[in-house]
Amino acid sequence: MEVDPNQKERIILALRKTGHVVGYMGDGINDAPALHAADVGLSVDNAVDVAKDASDFVLLKNDLDILREGIDEGRITFANTLKYIITTISANFGNMFSMAGVSLLLPFLPLLASQILLNNFLSDIPAMTIAADNVDPESVAKPHRWNTRFIRDYMVLFGLVSSIIDFLTFGTLLFLFRASPEEFRTGWFIESLLTELVIALVVRTRHLFFRSRPGTLLLGSTLAVIGVTLVLPYLPFNWLFGFIPLPAPLMLAMLGLTTLYVVATEGAKRYFYTRKENAVA
């Protein structure tokens, strides 16, 4: 049965209205309306000019496998983009409240401007490698849509976990170790940066973080920056950033709080995805 150009266009528009993402491939004059109406219009190099002009992509080779490769690459890109967003909001949303809250209670600045800038610079190094990260098979098995409600709920829950760990850090520094302003800033800088680094390895997957291998660049850069973070307070030029060497017990406490953060985030992740799956079911 033949379908005229207007019918093709109406079928595609009907599919789009019901929530489908529609791709259409054609090479003739009467394919132009459908190519224009589709989410993705595809044509070939020997198609008529009208069809090529109405298309989003023109295939230069007679190989449809490039479409599958493009879809896979698009899903990988989308998954890694979402990883970057939830990694950033998980740490920054909580730190925003932590910084605001503790600033009301302390008689000194919790972090110096130079320390905040250094923290952002170092944490951005692994963050830039998320674009080349490995992706779990289920993340590319089917298409996913942009979901602002998912991001909002994720931000609130994991930001809360981050803030709780931050305030535990403040209590540990102030009441357990009676930290001076310099010790407080150095200790929180280490804990804040370490948690921001490890959170990327945790939230990048729905599985337990050690069951999903991260990309080589992400893992290598994260471990390298963790090493830099731990030695910064003991370097000869530490005074440039307002750091001082920390006693071993205090440093171990910061590492312990970072470990607690990983455990708490894994628990929150399991709760979050279980609740989402039950809501869908």
Secondary structure, 3 states (H helix, E strand, C coil): CCCCHHHHHHHHHHHHHCCCCCEEECCCHHHHHHHHHCCEEEEECCCCHHHHHHCCEEECCCCCHHHHHHHHHHHHHHHHHHHHHHHHHHHHHHHHHHHHHHHCCCCCCCCCHHHHHHHHHHHHHHHHHHHHCCCCHHHHCCCCCCCHHHHHHHHHHHHHHHHHHHHHHHHHHHHHCCCCHHHHHHHHHHHHHHHHHHHHHHHCCCCCHHHCCCCHHHHHHHHHHHHHHHHHHHCCCHHHHCCCCCCHHHHHHHHHHHHHHHHHHHHHHHHHHHHHHHHHC
